[in-house]
Amino acid sequence: MNSPLKLKGKGISRIINSRVIQSPLAGVTDHIFRRYVRRWAPNSLLFTEMVNASSLNLGYGLQKVNQLKNEDGPVGIQLFDNNLYSIREAALESEDSGAYIIDINMGCPVKKIAKKGGGSALINNPKLAVNIVKIISKAVRIPVSVKTRIGWSNEDKNIEDFLLRLQDAGANMITIHGRSREQGFSGSANWEIIGELKEKLDIPIIANGDICNGRDAIECLKITKADGVMIGRGVLGAPWIIGEIDSVLNGCKNFNIPNVEDKLNLLIEHIDDLVEEKGNHGLLIARKHISWTCKDFCGAKELRNRLVRANTSKEVKELLLNKIDFLKNNNYSQNQLR
Ligand SMILES: Cc1cc2nc3c(=O)[nH]c(=O)nc-3n(C[C@H](O)[C@H](O)[C@H](O)COP(=O)(O)O)c2cc1C
């Protein structure tokens, strides 16, 4: 079930020994978070957050590209822009810094991005979308991919033509989120449409949307016949999920899912990393991870409420360590903890 993913680039091809990919998630998949995902997923392709190519050329966000130099496994960068010059320069810079592949965002529904002609707006501007793929694939040697949706609206009849044109322009892989731009994140992902589109295309197709565990991944691969799956929201509060799904696809039955104590220790470690690198801002970022982690166990809500009100990382750590002690002293078994 888990054959390698082969991506053909113009000069350099990539073989990835996992069909499970971690999606680009703005505000989440920074280099610190990716380090945690990597612990359980040594072979998987992980993505950066989306990076604005124009601001990169102005010098902003350069650290996101430089961080690619220190990754322990395959990491692709996702770029967005509607400016051909900027996106080409950003792609070259990313390739030089060690990006495993370059992905172009053609699916983001956020108004701020679509209004400027980037992200999902490119679905309605195939000419520009094609030119972006062409100019990048001509410039870099590594594979170039696109992440998009099943259309602007659910009635969009042009998506097949759009994807074929991107393939002809040089895209080496396409990820399809099974929702339309109009749907945003509502409703459910349509895996059947992804399967119909997969049949028409020759390059690797990655299915995305509503895949949260190994069972979903198996079902989605059965329906879509896709070459791989991409996991987005499933990693929030669960950085091991990419590795867990990968091990399910490999037929392995004894993946060690972290228990609550492990999860809380992991959160402490993550907060330490964030605060060490970003100071007080790190604590603000940590709040999101606290909310995603502190759920589905006894006393989680109360702990979460106290943690997000804490003003210093010392306070946060004390609360977490107290909870871990409480769980230990009360002899909670692994099952009770989950
Ligand atoms: C917090 C958050 C940030 C996201 N950021 C990006 C992004 O930077 N680039 C992108 O292509 N998609 C982004 N997405 C969309 C996801 O990558 C993914 O396509 C979508 O969540 C559907 O997959 P899922 O059901 O596995 O979450 C984001 C989604 C969320 C929830």
Residues whose N, C-alpha, C, O or C-beta is under 5 A from the ligand:
A	BS01	LIG	S23 P24 L25 A26 E49 M50 N105 K147 H177 N208 G209 D210 I211 M230 I231 G232 R233 G234
